[in-house]
Amino acid sequence: MQNVTIWSEEFGAATDPPILLIMGSMSQGVLWPDEFVGRLTAGGRRVIRYDHRDTGMSGTVDFEAEPYTWEDIKNDVYRVMDNHGLESAHLVCHSAGGLLGQFVAVERPERVRSLTVIGSSPLGGGEGQVIMRALMGQPQPEGSLPEPAPEFVDFFRALMAAPPARDRRTLIDRMIAEQRVLHGTGLPFDEDAARRLQERIYDRARDLSAVANHRLAAAADPGFEPVGVLDRVKTPTLVIEGSHEPAKPGHSAIIAERIPGARLVIVPGMGHTLPPETHQELADAILAHTAE
């Protein structure tokens, strides 16, 4: 499915070096906080963020009638760049967006000025299988990536067993509870701010249930990620992980080991989200990494 509409927006001067923000699976582009985006633009960057297909204000599909794979989601990165007239850009990626960024850096290195991955896993590392085995209580094979923190596993096990949320308030409460778990335990959790964010996500979605298509896309092509290719990444790479990462603890160090010359930064207190306390440090690191 190549004709789905992709919503995007940009900030900053068109003549500034471009940064393309790539959010994780089932996530809207507005999860890149406005304040963080503002710090990047104030630092002299042209910043673009977008909603993945089947999230936010981008187009949604009937997956049974028009199936797609993560190959298509990855190719949407090129579509967004093309639509904004970018032959190349600095890619700044979060979570599963980091898998997309790594893949693009391997596949089309001429389009990547630099790569930054935040709270991600190494391309080809089998992250999805690790999480699923953890949720099912199955042992991890030797050499697997580190599994999620116990509180992450407990929350998503309970969520899998819970009945579907039928109304706006119940669903938003669940979204806040998920954000709390992903936030980690290193920094205070601002529930009021979380509610404002999740209400925004709920209200701007064309069809909030469509995000589940990302799981179907992953199942449709389990071999999407190439294995053993990160040594081909030649673009300057910055790898960032929070000290209290609950979803992918220790994965960033593995990425940094496998990409030649990559630099690893650990942000104190940060979990798997991007709270205000981290914006200055993250923006400073990215602005330095993307300086031309």
Secondary structure, DSSP 8 states (H G I E B T S, - for coil): -------EEEES-TTS-EEEEE--TT--GGGS-HHHHHHHHHTT-EEEEE--TTSTTS----TTTS---HHHHHHHHHHHHHHTT-S-EEEEEETHHHHHHHHHHHH-GGGEEEEEEES---TTS-HHHHHHHHHHT----TT------HHHHHHHHHHHHS----SHHHHHHHHHHHHHHHH-SSS---HHHHHHHHHHHHHH-S-GGGGGHHHHHHHH-TT-S-SS-GGG--S-EEEEEETT-SSSTTHHHHHHHHSTT-EEEEETT--SS--HHHHHHHHHHHHHHT--
